[in-house]
Amino acid sequence: MEIETGLKRLTEERYVEVAYYGGSFTALPLTIQAELLQPAYQALQAGKIQGIRLSTRPDYISSDVITLLQQCSVSTVELGIQSFDDSVLTQSGRGHTAVDSVVALKSLRVAGFHTVAQLMIGLPGESWDSVLKTATMLAQTRPDGVRIYPTVVLVDTPLAALYRTGSYQPLSLAEATAKAAFLKWQAERHGINVIRVGLQATDELSAAGAILAGPYHPAFGEMVASQLFYLMAARLFESTNNVCHSATIHHHPKDHSKLRGIANANLGRWRDSFGISVFCQSDARISEGELMVEYADTSYIIKSSILSDV
C-alpha cells in the first residue's frame, strides 16, 4: 500500500498527512470517494498519520460531500479558486464563479475544516483590477492558507492554442513576480499562511519543450520574497527626510539570499534608486520575514511594510 511504503521512508518522527492531489477529488461519485479515503482513514485511526487533505473545485462542495469528508476525518480541503474575478474565470473556462468559491470556503469553515485557497495569476483576461479584486476577497474570506501559482503555457493544451494564435499573452517574469508579491503581502497582513509561491519543479515541467511560454522559474518563490524585501526597505527610504548614503539591514539568517536578491539585485536597486549602499547582517534574533534597519542614526523594525521606531 502506498501509505505504508511512504511511512517506511521516514527516518524521524514528524507530522504526517496523506494528500489526495492531481484532480477534483470531490467530483468523483461519493462511493468512490469513500473507497479511496478508507486507507488514509484507517491509517489515521491507527495513529500512523496525523491528517488527511485533498484538493478539489469550489463548485464540487455540497452538504453530502461535507458529510462524507467529516465521516472520513478529512482535516484540510484545498480549493482551486484561481481568481475571484468572474470575467477571468469565464475566459479561462474554469466552470465556476467567485460566488461558488465564497460559499464553498464558508461551508467548509463552518463544518470545521481547514481551508486552503489555490490562486493563479496571469490567467486570460486578468488585469491589475482583477488581482486587486482577488486580494480583497482573499482578505474577506480568510482561508487558513493560500498557494499562489503563475500561469504558464504547457504544450498541447487549450491555452497553448490561444497562445499560438496570439489570443493569449502570458505575464513576463517581472509582472508575475510583482502580482504574486502583492497577493503574498495581502495574505500575510491578514494572518493567512502562505504555503507556497510558485510551481513545484517536476520532471514534467523540466522536460524539454513542456513549457511553451510564461513566467516559470525554479526560484520564483524566492524572487517574490526578494521583491517584498526590496519594497519594505524602499518604503522606509522614501518616507524619511534624512539624507544618508548607507544603511545596515539586520535579518534572519534564512532570509539572507532573499534580502540581497538574485545576483544581489536588491542591493543594486537600492543604490540606483536611492543612492544608498546597503549592508546585510544576519541576526538570529530577528524573526523570519522581518527586518531591522539602521538608517540615519535611527533603527526601524519592518514587517509587511509596516514601520515602527525601535
C-alpha beads as a LAMMPS data file, in Angstrom:
LAMMPS data file: protein, C-alpha beads

310 atoms
309 bonds

1 atom types
1 bond types

-500.0 500.0 xlo xhi
-500.0 500.0 ylo yhi
-500.0 500.0 zlo zhi

Masses

1 110.0

Atoms # bond

1 1 1 0.000 0.000 0.000
2 1 1 1.263 3.496 -0.860
3 1 1 0.776 4.808 2.680
4 1 1 2.823 2.024 4.246
5 1 1 5.552 2.480 1.634
6 1 1 5.710 6.203 2.336
7 1 1 5.842 5.692 6.096
8 1 1 8.806 3.342 5.744
9 1 1 10.799 6.122 4.068
10 1 1 10.537 8.374 7.112
11 1 1 13.699 8.497 9.200
12 1 1 12.357 10.591 12.085
13 1 1 9.094 11.348 13.821
14 1 1 7.128 14.141 12.175
15 1 1 3.612 15.323 11.375
16 1 1 2.384 13.142 8.503
17 1 1 -0.545 13.796 6.191
18 1 1 -1.983 11.798 3.335
19 1 1 -2.875 14.136 0.468
20 1 1 -5.179 13.485 -2.488
21 1 1 -3.992 15.830 -5.251
22 1 1 -3.991 15.855 -9.022
23 1 1 -7.669 16.423 -9.754
24 1 1 -11.081 17.406 -8.442
25 1 1 -11.446 14.699 -5.815
26 1 1 -14.988 15.548 -4.750
27 1 1 -16.204 15.416 -8.371
28 1 1 -15.994 11.636 -8.061
29 1 1 -19.103 9.650 -7.029
30 1 1 -19.479 9.559 -3.247
31 1 1 -18.968 5.797 -3.137
32 1 1 -15.622 6.077 -4.917
33 1 1 -14.555 8.963 -2.686
34 1 1 -15.328 6.860 0.375
35 1 1 -13.433 3.886 -1.033
36 1 1 -10.358 5.971 -1.837
37 1 1 -10.354 7.666 1.574
38 1 1 -10.600 4.426 3.554
39 1 1 -6.857 3.553 3.599
40 1 1 -5.996 7.045 4.881
41 1 1 -8.818 6.944 7.413
42 1 1 -7.635 3.586 8.743
43 1 1 -4.043 4.847 8.984
44 1 1 -5.303 7.899 10.861
45 1 1 -7.316 5.798 13.293
46 1 1 -4.270 3.602 13.877
47 1 1 -2.154 6.660 14.716
48 1 1 0.171 6.130 11.755
49 1 1 -0.638 9.530 10.237
50 1 1 -1.932 12.778 11.705
51 1 1 -4.033 14.292 8.933
52 1 1 -5.810 13.891 5.591
53 1 1 -6.102 16.617 2.965
54 1 1 -7.419 16.833 -0.565
55 1 1 -7.848 19.330 -3.377
56 1 1 -10.966 19.968 -5.413
57 1 1 -13.063 22.587 -7.181
58 1 1 -15.244 25.137 -5.363
59 1 1 -18.346 24.033 -7.272
60 1 1 -17.977 20.421 -6.125
61 1 1 -18.604 21.122 -2.456
62 1 1 -22.069 20.079 -1.264
63 1 1 -23.683 19.072 2.015
64 1 1 -23.342 15.390 1.050
65 1 1 -19.670 15.827 0.235
66 1 1 -19.024 17.657 3.504
67 1 1 -20.755 14.910 5.490
68 1 1 -18.631 12.229 3.827
69 1 1 -15.391 14.136 4.393
70 1 1 -16.291 14.584 8.055
71 1 1 -17.032 10.869 8.409
72 1 1 -13.640 10.066 6.892
73 1 1 -11.867 12.578 9.192
74 1 1 -10.508 14.751 6.382
75 1 1 -8.880 17.756 8.025
76 1 1 -7.933 20.115 5.155
77 1 1 -9.645 20.927 1.864
78 1 1 -7.804 22.916 -0.807
79 1 1 -9.930 24.721 -3.381
80 1 1 -8.777 25.571 -6.900
81 1 1 -10.211 29.079 -6.766
82 1 1 -7.606 30.620 -9.103
83 1 1 -9.327 34.043 -9.182
84 1 1 -12.214 35.903 -7.572
85 1 1 -12.912 37.779 -10.834
86 1 1 -15.793 36.196 -12.774
87 1 1 -14.550 37.649 -16.057
88 1 1 -11.203 35.884 -15.637
89 1 1 -12.894 32.644 -14.601
90 1 1 -15.161 32.733 -17.663
91 1 1 -12.371 33.499 -20.133
92 1 1 -10.265 30.741 -18.575
93 1 1 -13.072 28.189 -18.848
94 1 1 -12.914 27.398 -15.151
95 1 1 -16.592 26.443 -14.922
96 1 1 -17.225 28.019 -11.531
97 1 1 -17.885 31.529 -10.223
98 1 1 -16.445 33.682 -7.479
99 1 1 -19.644 33.126 -5.501
100 1 1 -19.047 29.362 -5.686
101 1 1 -15.665 29.923 -4.050
102 1 1 -17.033 32.169 -1.314
103 1 1 -19.846 29.728 -0.492
104 1 1 -17.520 26.714 -0.509
105 1 1 -14.990 28.371 1.800
106 1 1 -17.706 29.395 4.238
107 1 1 -19.393 25.978 4.215
108 1 1 -16.111 24.170 4.829
109 1 1 -15.091 26.508 7.620
110 1 1 -18.463 26.160 9.368
111 1 1 -18.071 22.381 9.096
112 1 1 -14.718 22.574 10.881
113 1 1 -12.277 22.024 8.019
114 1 1 -9.042 23.886 7.477
115 1 1 -9.214 25.558 4.077
116 1 1 -6.565 26.494 1.526
117 1 1 -7.160 28.739 -1.481
118 1 1 -5.168 27.969 -4.610
119 1 1 -4.749 31.163 -6.647
120 1 1 -3.289 31.611 -10.119
121 1 1 -2.007 34.855 -11.585
122 1 1 -1.770 35.604 -15.303
123 1 1 -4.916 33.816 -16.473
124 1 1 -6.679 35.049 -19.646
125 1 1 -8.427 38.376 -19.158
126 1 1 -6.593 39.244 -15.948
127 1 1 -5.681 42.845 -15.134
128 1 1 -4.369 44.567 -12.030
129 1 1 -8.018 45.271 -11.152
130 1 1 -8.595 41.508 -11.218
131 1 1 -5.678 40.955 -8.862
132 1 1 -6.970 43.673 -6.537
133 1 1 -10.414 42.043 -6.521
134 1 1 -8.877 38.669 -5.716
135 1 1 -6.741 40.183 -2.944
136 1 1 -9.779 41.900 -1.432
137 1 1 -11.864 38.726 -1.442
138 1 1 -8.959 36.736 -0.047
139 1 1 -8.869 39.091 2.930
140 1 1 -12.644 38.871 3.379
141 1 1 -12.943 35.081 3.133
142 1 1 -9.854 34.398 5.267
143 1 1 -8.879 30.831 4.324
144 1 1 -6.328 29.230 6.616
145 1 1 -3.746 29.054 3.863
146 1 1 -3.039 30.044 0.286
147 1 1 -0.924 28.815 -2.603
148 1 1 -0.002 31.270 -5.360
149 1 1 0.972 30.000 -8.808
150 1 1 1.910 31.772 -12.044
151 1 1 0.164 30.689 -15.241
152 1 1 2.482 29.026 -17.744
153 1 1 1.646 27.766 -21.224
154 1 1 2.026 24.000 -21.444
155 1 1 2.320 22.201 -24.756
156 1 1 -0.822 20.530 -26.177
157 1 1 -3.295 22.474 -24.038
158 1 1 -6.162 24.840 -24.949
159 1 1 -4.066 27.713 -23.578
160 1 1 -1.259 26.730 -25.957
161 1 1 -3.674 27.085 -28.871
162 1 1 -4.662 30.576 -27.705
163 1 1 -1.002 31.491 -27.292
164 1 1 -0.067 30.317 -30.775
165 1 1 -2.815 32.431 -32.357
166 1 1 -1.831 35.481 -30.319
167 1 1 -5.088 35.464 -28.340
168 1 1 -3.250 34.987 -25.053
169 1 1 -0.122 36.734 -23.825
170 1 1 1.471 35.312 -20.660
171 1 1 2.915 37.529 -17.964
172 1 1 6.574 38.410 -18.029
173 1 1 8.623 37.140 -15.100
174 1 1 8.757 40.665 -13.665
175 1 1 4.977 41.121 -13.946
176 1 1 4.305 37.746 -12.351
177 1 1 6.706 38.488 -9.515
178 1 1 5.010 41.810 -8.795
179 1 1 1.480 40.359 -8.777
180 1 1 2.451 37.332 -6.686
181 1 1 4.265 39.599 -4.223
182 1 1 1.140 41.710 -3.815
183 1 1 -1.050 38.676 -3.121
184 1 1 1.519 37.261 -0.700
185 1 1 1.672 40.589 1.140
186 1 1 -2.124 40.773 1.317
187 1 1 -2.342 37.239 2.684
188 1 1 0.326 37.696 5.330
189 1 1 -1.002 41.008 6.588
190 1 1 -4.354 39.288 7.227
191 1 1 -2.830 36.312 9.009
192 1 1 -3.266 33.837 6.135
193 1 1 -0.484 31.267 5.923
194 1 1 1.281 31.358 2.548
195 1 1 2.061 27.693 1.954
196 1 1 3.764 28.062 -1.401
197 1 1 4.547 30.643 -4.076
198 1 1 5.499 29.264 -7.484
199 1 1 5.147 25.956 -9.268
200 1 1 6.779 22.857 -7.859
201 1 1 9.685 21.812 -10.072
202 1 1 8.785 18.416 -11.553
203 1 1 10.213 16.145 -14.216
204 1 1 7.238 17.022 -16.423
205 1 1 7.825 20.778 -16.207
206 1 1 11.577 20.356 -16.628
207 1 1 11.244 18.251 -19.777
208 1 1 12.423 19.950 -22.948
209 1 1 9.550 21.661 -24.760
210 1 1 6.997 21.094 -21.985
211 1 1 6.573 24.829 -21.344
212 1 1 5.943 26.969 -24.402
213 1 1 5.906 30.313 -22.599
214 1 1 5.213 32.014 -19.311
215 1 1 6.952 33.067 -16.103
216 1 1 8.273 29.703 -14.943
217 1 1 11.382 29.880 -12.763
218 1 1 12.550 27.273 -10.234
219 1 1 13.350 30.101 -7.785
220 1 1 10.099 32.002 -8.341
221 1 1 9.136 31.897 -4.653
222 1 1 12.475 33.369 -3.621
223 1 1 12.150 36.079 -6.264
224 1 1 8.758 37.061 -4.828
225 1 1 10.174 37.176 -1.292
226 1 1 13.051 39.325 -2.576
227 1 1 10.601 41.729 -4.199
228 1 1 8.783 42.161 -0.888
229 1 1 12.028 42.780 0.989
230 1 1 13.005 45.378 -1.600
231 1 1 9.683 47.195 -1.209
232 1 1 9.829 47.053 2.589
233 1 1 13.182 48.849 2.711
234 1 1 12.327 51.135 -0.211
235 1 1 9.263 52.425 1.627
236 1 1 11.456 53.324 4.577
237 1 1 13.996 55.139 2.424
238 1 1 11.208 57.043 0.655
239 1 1 9.443 58.029 3.878
240 1 1 12.437 59.547 5.656
241 1 1 13.725 63.042 5.039
242 1 1 17.233 62.154 6.140
243 1 1 19.992 62.179 3.581
244 1 1 22.166 59.188 4.343
245 1 1 24.194 57.133 1.907
246 1 1 24.375 53.862 3.808
247 1 1 22.136 51.531 5.805
248 1 1 22.571 48.242 7.623
249 1 1 19.754 45.724 7.457
250 1 1 19.669 43.020 10.135
251 1 1 17.720 39.922 9.112
252 1 1 17.143 36.283 9.990
253 1 1 19.908 34.049 8.573
254 1 1 17.387 32.144 6.420
255 1 1 16.438 35.394 4.682
256 1 1 19.966 36.362 3.633
257 1 1 19.791 35.440 -0.061
258 1 1 16.186 36.652 -0.350
259 1 1 17.113 40.051 1.072
260 1 1 20.048 40.538 -1.257
261 1 1 18.131 39.257 -4.259
262 1 1 19.306 37.024 -7.089
263 1 1 22.770 38.200 -8.141
264 1 1 22.498 40.927 -5.449
265 1 1 19.744 42.611 -7.457
266 1 1 18.170 44.357 -4.437
267 1 1 21.475 45.912 -3.404
268 1 1 21.797 47.388 -6.863
269 1 1 18.193 48.641 -6.947
270 1 1 18.507 50.419 -3.570
271 1 1 21.764 52.001 -4.689
272 1 1 20.407 53.095 -8.074
273 1 1 17.031 54.336 -6.778
274 1 1 18.075 55.998 -3.517
275 1 1 21.843 56.328 -3.631
276 1 1 22.107 54.089 -0.567
277 1 1 24.662 51.346 -0.036
278 1 1 23.011 48.591 1.985
279 1 1 24.931 46.179 4.202
280 1 1 23.177 42.934 5.161
281 1 1 23.790 41.477 8.606
282 1 1 22.467 38.062 9.662
283 1 1 20.977 38.051 13.151
284 1 1 19.197 35.018 14.619
285 1 1 17.302 37.321 16.999
286 1 1 15.353 38.752 14.058
287 1 1 12.236 36.796 13.059
288 1 1 11.930 35.398 9.547
289 1 1 10.259 37.897 7.253
290 1 1 11.189 40.865 9.457
291 1 1 13.953 43.428 9.080
292 1 1 15.715 45.765 11.477
293 1 1 17.136 48.676 9.533
294 1 1 19.779 51.015 10.949
295 1 1 19.483 54.176 8.891
296 1 1 20.263 57.824 9.587
297 1 1 21.014 57.250 13.298
298 1 1 17.657 55.528 13.826
299 1 1 16.670 51.857 13.965
300 1 1 13.430 50.614 12.437
301 1 1 11.620 47.304 12.647
302 1 1 9.841 46.467 9.397
303 1 1 7.313 43.717 8.790
304 1 1 4.949 43.584 5.840
305 1 1 5.725 47.222 5.045
306 1 1 4.581 48.403 8.484
307 1 1 7.220 50.663 10.056
308 1 1 7.894 51.447 13.705
309 1 1 10.807 53.029 15.528
310 1 1 12.674 50.737 17.915

Bonds

1 1 1 2
2 1 2 3
3 1 3 4
4 1 4 5
5 1 5 6
6 1 6 7
7 1 7 8
8 1 8 9
9 1 9 10
10 1 10 11
11 1 11 12
12 1 12 13
13 1 13 14
14 1 14 15
15 1 15 16
16 1 16 17
17 1 17 18
18 1 18 19
19 1 19 20
20 1 20 21
21 1 21 22
22 1 22 23
23 1 23 24
24 1 24 25
25 1 25 26
26 1 26 27
27 1 27 28
28 1 28 29
29 1 29 30
30 1 30 31
31 1 31 32
32 1 32 33
33 1 33 34
34 1 34 35
35 1 35 36
36 1 36 37
37 1 37 38
38 1 38 39
39 1 39 40
40 1 40 41
41 1 41 42
42 1 42 43
43 1 43 44
44 1 44 45
45 1 45 46
46 1 46 47
47 1 47 48
48 1 48 49
49 1 49 50
50 1 50 51
51 1 51 52
52 1 52 53
53 1 53 54
54 1 54 55
55 1 55 56
56 1 56 57
57 1 57 58
58 1 58 59
59 1 59 60
60 1 60 61
61 1 61 62
62 1 62 63
63 1 63 64
64 1 64 65
65 1 65 66
66 1 66 67
67 1 67 68
68 1 68 69
69 1 69 70
70 1 70 71
71 1 71 72
72 1 72 73
73 1 73 74
74 1 74 75
75 1 75 76
76 1 76 77
77 1 77 78
78 1 78 79
79 1 79 80
80 1 80 81
81 1 81 82
82 1 82 83
83 1 83 84
84 1 84 85
85 1 85 86
86 1 86 87
87 1 87 88
88 1 88 89
89 1 89 90
90 1 90 91
91 1 91 92
92 1 92 93
93 1 93 94
94 1 94 95
95 1 95 96
96 1 96 97
97 1 97 98
98 1 98 99
99 1 99 100
100 1 100 101
101 1 101 102
102 1 102 103
103 1 103 104
104 1 104 105
105 1 105 106
106 1 106 107
107 1 107 108
108 1 108 109
109 1 109 110
110 1 110 111
111 1 111 112
112 1 112 113
113 1 113 114
114 1 114 115
115 1 115 116
116 1 116 117
117 1 117 118
118 1 118 119
119 1 119 120
120 1 120 121
121 1 121 122
122 1 122 123
123 1 123 124
124 1 124 125
125 1 125 126
126 1 126 127
127 1 127 128
128 1 128 129
129 1 129 130
130 1 130 131
131 1 131 132
132 1 132 133
133 1 133 134
134 1 134 135
135 1 135 136
136 1 136 137
137 1 137 138
138 1 138 139
139 1 139 140
140 1 140 141
141 1 141 142
142 1 142 143
143 1 143 144
144 1 144 145
145 1 145 146
146 1 146 147
147 1 147 148
148 1 148 149
149 1 149 150
150 1 150 151
151 1 151 152
152 1 152 153
153 1 153 154
154 1 154 155
155 1 155 156
156 1 156 157
157 1 157 158
158 1 158 159
159 1 159 160
160 1 160 161
161 1 161 162
162 1 162 163
163 1 163 164
164 1 164 165
165 1 165 166
166 1 166 167
167 1 167 168
168 1 168 169
169 1 169 170
170 1 170 171
171 1 171 172
172 1 172 173
173 1 173 174
174 1 174 175
175 1 175 176
176 1 176 177
177 1 177 178
178 1 178 179
179 1 179 180
180 1 180 181
181 1 181 182
182 1 182 183
183 1 183 184
184 1 184 185
185 1 185 186
186 1 186 187
187 1 187 188
188 1 188 189
189 1 189 190
190 1 190 191
191 1 191 192
192 1 192 193
193 1 193 194
194 1 194 195
195 1 195 196
196 1 196 197
197 1 197 198
198 1 198 199
199 1 199 200
200 1 200 201
201 1 201 202
202 1 202 203
203 1 203 204
204 1 204 205
205 1 205 206
206 1 206 207
207 1 207 208
208 1 208 209
209 1 209 210
210 1 210 211
211 1 211 212
212 1 212 213
213 1 213 214
214 1 214 215
215 1 215 216
216 1 216 217
217 1 217 218
218 1 218 219
219 1 219 220
220 1 220 221
221 1 221 222
222 1 222 223
223 1 223 224
224 1 224 225
225 1 225 226
226 1 226 227
227 1 227 228
228 1 228 229
229 1 229 230
230 1 230 231
231 1 231 232
232 1 232 233
233 1 233 234
234 1 234 235
235 1 235 236
236 1 236 237
237 1 237 238
238 1 238 239
239 1 239 240
240 1 240 241
241 1 241 242
242 1 242 243
243 1 243 244
244 1 244 245
245 1 245 246
246 1 246 247
247 1 247 248
248 1 248 249
249 1 249 250
250 1 250 251
251 1 251 252
252 1 252 253
253 1 253 254
254 1 254 255
255 1 255 256
256 1 256 257
257 1 257 258
258 1 258 259
259 1 259 260
260 1 260 261
261 1 261 262
262 1 262 263
263 1 263 264
264 1 264 265
265 1 265 266
266 1 266 267
267 1 267 268
268 1 268 269
269 1 269 270
270 1 270 271
271 1 271 272
272 1 272 273
273 1 273 274
274 1 274 275
275 1 275 276
276 1 276 277
277 1 277 278
278 1 278 279
279 1 279 280
280 1 280 281
281 1 281 282
282 1 282 283
283 1 283 284
284 1 284 285
285 1 285 286
286 1 286 287
287 1 287 288
288 1 288 289
289 1 289 290
290 1 290 291
291 1 291 292
292 1 292 293
293 1 293 294
294 1 294 295
295 1 295 296
296 1 296 297
297 1 297 298
298 1 298 299
299 1 299 300
300 1 300 301
301 1 301 302
302 1 302 303
303 1 303 304
304 1 304 305
305 1 305 306
306 1 306 307
307 1 307 308
308 1 308 309
309 1 309 310
